[in-house]
């Protein structure tokens, strides 16, 4: 009986100590604790502010990689089409061409396309950077929509001016993808292309060159393909 009473007494002592600790914790209003809390809060704010730009950079890099991947898919289908036409017609051509020596888009020379995408040197050997770096650039009037401008799903359709001489070609491109459309991951992105015509005859003929780009920033997101 005495042992049981002693055990109960010990439990009560432990309980009273715990209650005392909890009471002291909530009644502690020391300046040091408040200062520590303020410092921790400030550090968290700084970390959040510095992390946001990094996350933004990672997101943009992911979009660039995704867009390049989609452009490569377009180039692959274009090459398949070219090879099919070479078998059926005796000479390859790209979507939009009726013959290998016809252009698609507004440019006729490689220099004109380089001016859009790569930049060129002028007569004084001064390098001029590429001019086609924005979705709303006037250079867009020389480029053709891959899947059709009506498939553009960005907010600035009224600011985009693409070449409208090949409107029906979007249907052909879509058929190459099983009637699907590849959309750019960028808000103002859209896949566009041109074909620089081939030339020559017989064994000395030169194949046409395909240029595919993302309207978001064609000078940075593009691919050039010559079979």
C-alpha atoms as a printed R data frame, in Angstrom:
    type eleno elety resid chain resno      x      y        z
1   ATOM     1    CA   UNK     A     1  0.000  0.000    0.000
2   ATOM     2    CA   UNK     A     2  2.804  2.420    0.856
3   ATOM     3    CA   UNK     A     3  4.562  1.544   -2.404
4   ATOM     4    CA   UNK     A     4  1.486  2.406   -4.415
5   ATOM     5    CA   UNK     A     5  1.130  5.757   -2.622
6   ATOM     6    CA   UNK     A     6  4.803  6.554   -3.310
7   ATOM     7    CA   UNK     A     7  4.417  5.709   -7.003
8   ATOM     8    CA   UNK     A     8  1.389  8.013   -7.313
9   ATOM     9    CA   UNK     A     9  3.307 10.808   -5.558
10  ATOM    10    CA   UNK     A    10  6.208 10.518   -8.001
11  ATOM    11    CA   UNK     A    11  3.882 10.739  -10.991
12  ATOM    12    CA   UNK     A    12  2.336 13.903   -9.574
13  ATOM    13    CA   UNK     A    13  5.791 15.493   -9.143
14  ATOM    14    CA   UNK     A    14  6.701 14.776  -12.784
15  ATOM    15    CA   UNK     A    15  3.400 16.195  -13.973
16  ATOM    16    CA   UNK     A    16  3.847 19.372  -11.890
17  ATOM    17    CA   UNK     A    17  7.352 19.904  -13.363
18  ATOM    18    CA   UNK     A    18  6.012 19.633  -16.914
19  ATOM    19    CA   UNK     A    19  3.220 22.101  -16.162
20  ATOM    20    CA   UNK     A    20  5.765 24.511  -14.715
21  ATOM    21    CA   UNK     A    21  7.944 24.293  -17.860
22  ATOM    22    CA   UNK     A    22  4.984 24.978  -20.130
23  ATOM    23    CA   UNK     A    23  3.952 27.947  -18.005
24  ATOM    24    CA   UNK     A    24  7.478 29.399  -18.090
25  ATOM    25    CA   UNK     A    25  7.640 28.946  -21.863
26  ATOM    26    CA   UNK     A    26  4.484 30.957  -22.514
27  ATOM    27    CA   UNK     A    27  5.357 33.610  -19.956
28  ATOM    28    CA   UNK     A    28  8.827 34.195  -21.428
29  ATOM    29    CA   UNK     A    29  8.780 37.650  -23.024
30  ATOM    30    CA   UNK     A    30 12.525 38.219  -23.183
31  ATOM    31    CA   UNK     A    31 13.851 40.613  -25.793
32  ATOM    32    CA   UNK     A    32 16.387 38.049  -26.991
33  ATOM    33    CA   UNK     A    33 13.674 35.634  -28.131
34  ATOM    34    CA   UNK     A    34 11.839 38.318  -30.082
35  ATOM    35    CA   UNK     A    35 15.100 39.442  -31.698
36  ATOM    36    CA   UNK     A    36 15.949 35.897  -32.715
37  ATOM    37    CA   UNK     A    37 12.506 35.528  -34.253
38  ATOM    38    CA   UNK     A    38 12.952 38.788  -36.198
39  ATOM    39    CA   UNK     A    39 16.360 37.714  -37.505
40  ATOM    40    CA   UNK     A    40 15.063 34.343  -38.648
41  ATOM    41    CA   UNK     A    41 12.115 36.011  -40.390
42  ATOM    42    CA   UNK     A    42 14.428 38.453  -42.171
43  ATOM    43    CA   UNK     A    43 16.721 35.649  -43.333
44  ATOM    44    CA   UNK     A    44 13.762 33.724  -44.725
45  ATOM    45    CA   UNK     A    45 12.645 36.813  -46.633
46  ATOM    46    CA   UNK     A    46 16.124 37.287  -48.122
47  ATOM    47    CA   UNK     A    47 16.300 33.640  -49.164
48  ATOM    48    CA   UNK     A    48 12.892 33.850  -50.808
49  ATOM    49    CA   UNK     A    49 13.883 37.016  -52.691
50  ATOM    50    CA   UNK     A    50 17.148 35.539  -53.997
51  ATOM    51    CA   UNK     A    51 15.597 32.178  -54.881
52  ATOM    52    CA   UNK     A    52 12.803 33.638  -57.038
53  ATOM    53    CA   UNK     A    53 15.079 34.837  -59.903
54  ATOM    54    CA   UNK     A    54 16.871 31.482  -59.871
55  ATOM    55    CA   UNK     A    55 13.608 29.580  -60.199
56  ATOM    56    CA   UNK     A    56 12.611 31.939  -63.021
57  ATOM    57    CA   UNK     A    57 15.880 31.238  -64.848
58  ATOM    58    CA   UNK     A    58 15.376 27.490  -64.472
59  ATOM    59    CA   UNK     A    59 11.842 27.817  -65.844
60  ATOM    60    CA   UNK     A    60 12.999 29.795  -68.897
61  ATOM    61    CA   UNK     A    61 15.821 27.327  -69.559
62  ATOM    62    CA   UNK     A    62 13.291 24.526  -69.472
63  ATOM    63    CA   UNK     A    63 11.155 26.323  -72.058
64  ATOM    64    CA   UNK     A    64 14.168 26.779  -74.347
65  ATOM    65    CA   UNK     A    65 14.987 23.079  -74.156
66  ATOM    66    CA   UNK     A    66 11.357 22.121  -74.767
67  ATOM    67    CA   UNK     A    67 11.087 24.416  -77.781
68  ATOM    68    CA   UNK     A    68 14.327 23.095  -79.303
69  ATOM    69    CA   UNK     A    69 13.008 19.571  -78.831
70  ATOM    70    CA   UNK     A    70  9.754 20.408  -80.643
71  ATOM    71    CA   UNK     A    71 11.651 22.084  -83.494
72  ATOM    72    CA   UNK     A    72 13.748 18.950  -83.912
73  ATOM    73    CA   UNK     A    73 10.516 16.933  -84.237
74  ATOM    74    CA   UNK     A    74  9.342 19.302  -86.975
75  ATOM    75    CA   UNK     A    75 12.681 18.977  -88.757
76  ATOM    76    CA   UNK     A    76 12.486 15.183  -88.571
77  ATOM    77    CA   UNK     A    77  9.045 15.096  -90.163
78  ATOM    78    CA   UNK     A    78 10.183 17.570  -92.814
79  ATOM    79    CA   UNK     A    79 13.123 15.333  -93.684
80  ATOM    80    CA   UNK     A    80 10.848 12.306  -93.914
81  ATOM    81    CA   UNK     A    81  8.586 14.256  -96.276
82  ATOM    82    CA   UNK     A    82 11.607 15.317  -98.333
83  ATOM    83    CA   UNK     A    83 12.807 11.736  -98.704
84  ATOM    84    CA   UNK     A    84  9.325 10.500  -99.610
85  ATOM    85    CA   UNK     A    85  9.092 13.128 -102.357
86  ATOM    86    CA   UNK     A    86 12.561 12.177 -103.610
87  ATOM    87    CA   UNK     A    87 11.334  8.602 -104.077
88  ATOM    88    CA   UNK     A    88  7.964  9.535 -105.607
89  ATOM    89    CA   UNK     A    89  8.991 12.516 -107.749
90  ATOM    90    CA   UNK     A    90 12.679 11.967 -108.402
91  ATOM    91    CA   UNK     A    91 13.802 14.950 -106.327
92  ATOM    92    CA   UNK     A    92 13.126 15.915 -102.744
93  ATOM    93    CA   UNK     A    93 11.242 18.985 -101.599
94  ATOM    94    CA   UNK     A    94  9.904 20.387  -98.320
95  ATOM    95    CA   UNK     A    95  6.295 21.185  -97.331
96  ATOM    96    CA   UNK     A    96  5.164 24.281  -99.182
97  ATOM    97    CA   UNK     A    97  7.406 23.691 -102.186
98  ATOM    98    CA   UNK     A    98  5.995 22.430 -105.455
99  ATOM    99    CA   UNK     A    99  9.544 21.962 -106.786
100 ATOM   100    CA   UNK     A   100 12.934 21.807 -105.069
101 ATOM   101    CA   UNK     A   101 14.021 25.142 -106.588
102 ATOM   102    CA   UNK     A   102 11.137 27.218 -105.222
103 ATOM   103    CA   UNK     A   103 11.274 29.211 -102.022
104 ATOM   104    CA   UNK     A   104  8.823 29.163  -99.133
105 ATOM   105    CA   UNK     A   105  8.634 32.521  -97.406
106 ATOM   106    CA   UNK     A   106  9.904 35.926  -98.374
107 ATOM   107    CA   UNK     A   107 13.674 35.463  -98.522
108 ATOM   108    CA   UNK     A   108 15.539 34.380 -101.591
109 ATOM   109    CA   UNK     A   109 19.157 34.351 -100.407
110 ATOM   110    CA   UNK     A   110 21.135 32.921  -97.513
111 ATOM   111    CA   UNK     A   111 22.393 36.397  -96.634
112 ATOM   112    CA   UNK     A   112 18.829 37.571  -96.025
113 ATOM   113    CA   UNK     A   113 18.141 34.641  -93.705
114 ATOM   114    CA   UNK     A   114 21.450 35.127  -91.901
115 ATOM   115    CA   UNK     A   115 20.499 38.754  -91.319
116 ATOM   116    CA   UNK     A   116 17.368 37.528  -89.509
117 ATOM   117    CA   UNK     A   117 18.876 34.700  -87.479
118 ATOM   118    CA   UNK     A   118 22.661 34.970  -87.227
119 ATOM   119    CA   UNK     A   119 23.666 38.540  -87.944
120 ATOM   120    CA   UNK     A   120 26.022 39.680  -90.695
121 ATOM   121    CA   UNK     A   121 28.997 41.966  -91.274
122 ATOM   122    CA   UNK     A   122 28.479 45.120  -93.299
123 ATOM   123    CA   UNK     A   123 30.843 46.535  -95.922
124 ATOM   124    CA   UNK     A   124 33.056 47.948  -93.165
125 ATOM   125    CA   UNK     A   125 33.287 44.505  -91.546
126 ATOM   126    CA   UNK     A   126 31.225 45.714  -88.597
127 ATOM   127    CA   UNK     A   127 29.067 42.936  -87.208
128 ATOM   128    CA   UNK     A   128 25.341 43.636  -87.114
129 ATOM   129    CA   UNK     A   129 23.474 41.365  -84.669
130 ATOM   130    CA   UNK     A   130 20.484 39.305  -85.847
131 ATOM   131    CA   UNK     A   131 17.385 41.400  -86.388
132 ATOM   132    CA   UNK     A   132 14.656 38.806  -85.739
133 ATOM   133    CA   UNK     A   133 14.658 38.632  -81.943
134 ATOM   134    CA   UNK     A   134 11.025 39.310  -81.033
135 ATOM   135    CA   UNK     A   135  7.649 37.845  -81.906
136 ATOM   136    CA   UNK     A   136  6.363 41.225  -83.119
137 ATOM   137    CA   UNK     A   137  9.357 42.043  -85.332
138 ATOM   138    CA   UNK     A   138  8.567 43.192  -88.889
139 ATOM   139    CA   UNK     A   139 10.898 40.404  -90.051
140 ATOM   140    CA   UNK     A   140  8.005 38.036  -89.377
141 ATOM   141    CA   UNK     A   141  6.390 39.027  -92.682
142 ATOM   142    CA   UNK     A   142  8.991 36.878  -94.471
143 ATOM   143    CA   UNK     A   143  8.241 33.766  -92.417
144 ATOM   144    CA   UNK     A   144  5.473 31.189  -92.741
145 ATOM   145    CA   UNK     A   145  3.548 29.582  -89.894
146 ATOM   146    CA   UNK     A   146  4.224 25.850  -89.685
147 ATOM   147    CA   UNK     A   147  0.812 24.719  -88.455
148 ATOM   148    CA   UNK     A   148 -1.183 27.787  -89.484
149 ATOM   149    CA   UNK     A   149 -1.478 31.157  -87.781
150 ATOM   150    CA   UNK     A   150 -4.960 30.229  -86.590
151 ATOM   151    CA   UNK     A   151 -3.298 27.746  -84.210
152 ATOM   152    CA   UNK     A   152 -1.428 30.534  -82.420
153 ATOM   153    CA   UNK     A   153 -2.694 30.572  -78.836
154 ATOM   154    CA   UNK     A   154 -0.821 33.567  -77.434
155 ATOM   155    CA   UNK     A   155 -2.354 36.876  -76.334
156 ATOM   156    CA   UNK     A   156 -0.817 39.098  -79.029
157 ATOM   157    CA   UNK     A   157 -2.167 37.788  -82.321
158 ATOM   158    CA   UNK     A   158 -2.806 41.343  -83.539
159 ATOM   159    CA   UNK     A   159  0.929 42.125  -83.216
160 ATOM   160    CA   UNK     A   160  2.072 39.199  -85.353
161 ATOM   161    CA   UNK     A   161  2.567 39.626  -89.088
162 ATOM   162    CA   UNK     A   162  3.577 36.436  -90.883
163 ATOM   163    CA   UNK     A   163  3.713 35.642  -94.574
164 ATOM   164    CA   UNK     A   164  0.227 34.719  -95.789
165 ATOM   165    CA   UNK     A   165  1.143 33.385  -99.226
166 ATOM   166    CA   UNK     A   166  1.238 29.769  -98.026
167 ATOM   167    CA   UNK     A   167 -1.885 29.511  -95.860
168 ATOM   168    CA   UNK     A   168 -2.794 25.978  -96.917
169 ATOM   169    CA   UNK     A   169  0.581 24.535  -95.905
170 ATOM   170    CA   UNK     A   170 -0.507 24.308  -92.265
171 ATOM   171    CA   UNK     A   171 -2.916 21.502  -93.172
172 ATOM   172    CA   UNK     A   172 -0.052 19.539  -94.725
173 ATOM   173    CA   UNK     A   173  2.158 19.989  -91.672
174 ATOM   174    CA   UNK     A   174 -0.646 18.902  -89.385
175 ATOM   175    CA   UNK     A   175 -1.181 15.762  -91.450
176 ATOM   176    CA   UNK     A   176  2.496 14.885  -90.957
177 ATOM   177    CA   UNK     A   177  1.823 14.878  -87.217
178 ATOM   178    CA   UNK     A   178 -1.409 12.909  -87.320
179 ATOM   179    CA   UNK     A   179 -3.516 16.092  -87.392
180 ATOM   180    CA   UNK     A   180 -1.853 17.342  -84.212
181 ATOM   181    CA   UNK     A   181 -0.266 20.737  -83.596
182 ATOM   182    CA   UNK     A   182  2.971 21.364  -81.721
183 ATOM   183    CA   UNK     A   183  2.672 24.491  -79.603
184 ATOM   184    CA   UNK     A   184  5.577 26.496  -78.257
185 ATOM   185    CA   UNK     A   185  5.984 26.546  -74.450
186 ATOM   186    CA   UNK     A   186  6.433 30.323  -74.618
187 ATOM   187    CA   UNK     A   187  3.472 32.671  -74.276
188 ATOM   188    CA   UNK     A   188  4.304 34.476  -77.528
189 ATOM   189    CA   UNK     A   189  5.925 31.472  -79.157
190 ATOM   190    CA   UNK     A   190  4.813 29.908  -82.431
191 ATOM   191    CA   UNK     A   191  6.669 27.695  -84.887
192 ATOM   192    CA   UNK     A   192  7.591 29.318  -88.192
193 ATOM   193    CA   UNK     A   193  9.746 28.341  -91.135
194 ATOM   194    CA   UNK     A   194 11.240 29.252  -94.492
195 ATOM   195    CA   UNK     A   195 12.749 27.229  -97.301
196 ATOM   196    CA   UNK     A   196 15.657 28.592  -99.252
197 ATOM   197    CA   UNK     A   197 15.331 27.156 -102.796
198 ATOM   198    CA   UNK     A   198 17.704 24.579 -104.190
199 ATOM   199    CA   UNK     A   199 19.363 25.045 -107.552
200 ATOM   200    CA   UNK     A   200 21.344 23.317 -110.273
201 ATOM   201    CA   UNK     A   201 20.632 20.171 -112.274
202 ATOM   202    CA   UNK     A   202 21.733 16.576 -112.277
203 ATOM   203    CA   UNK     A   203 24.656 15.597 -110.085
204 ATOM   204    CA   UNK     A   204 25.500 19.273 -109.538
205 ATOM   205    CA   UNK     A   205 22.148 20.175 -108.026
206 ATOM   206    CA   UNK     A   206 21.995 21.626 -104.512
207 ATOM   207    CA   UNK     A   207 19.161 20.685 -102.190
208 ATOM   208    CA   UNK     A   208 16.873 23.326 -100.648
209 ATOM   209    CA   UNK     A   209 17.562 24.462  -97.072
210 ATOM   210    CA   UNK     A   210 14.949 24.439  -94.339
211 ATOM   211    CA   UNK     A   211 14.932 27.030  -91.542
212 ATOM   212    CA   UNK     A   212 12.626 26.424  -88.566
213 ATOM   213    CA   UNK     A   213 12.334 28.847  -85.643
214 ATOM   214    CA   UNK     A   214 10.264 29.774  -82.614
215 ATOM   215    CA   UNK     A   215  8.554 33.142  -82.964
216 ATOM   216    CA   UNK     A   216  9.394 33.902  -79.315
217 ATOM   217    CA   UNK     A   217 13.008 34.618  -80.326
218 ATOM   218    CA   UNK     A   218 13.948 33.184  -83.727
219 ATOM   219    CA   UNK     A   219 17.573 34.288  -83.488
220 ATOM   220    CA   UNK     A   220 18.098 32.103  -80.410
221 ATOM   221    CA   UNK     A   221 15.653 29.258  -81.067
222 ATOM   222    CA   UNK     A   222 16.041 27.836  -84.555
223 ATOM   223    CA   UNK     A   223 17.408 24.952  -86.581
224 ATOM   224    CA   UNK     A   224 18.833 24.836  -90.114
225 ATOM   225    CA   UNK     A   225 18.484 21.656  -92.172
226 ATOM   226    CA   UNK     A   226 19.892 20.775  -95.580
227 ATOM   227    CA   UNK     A   227 19.496 17.138  -96.696
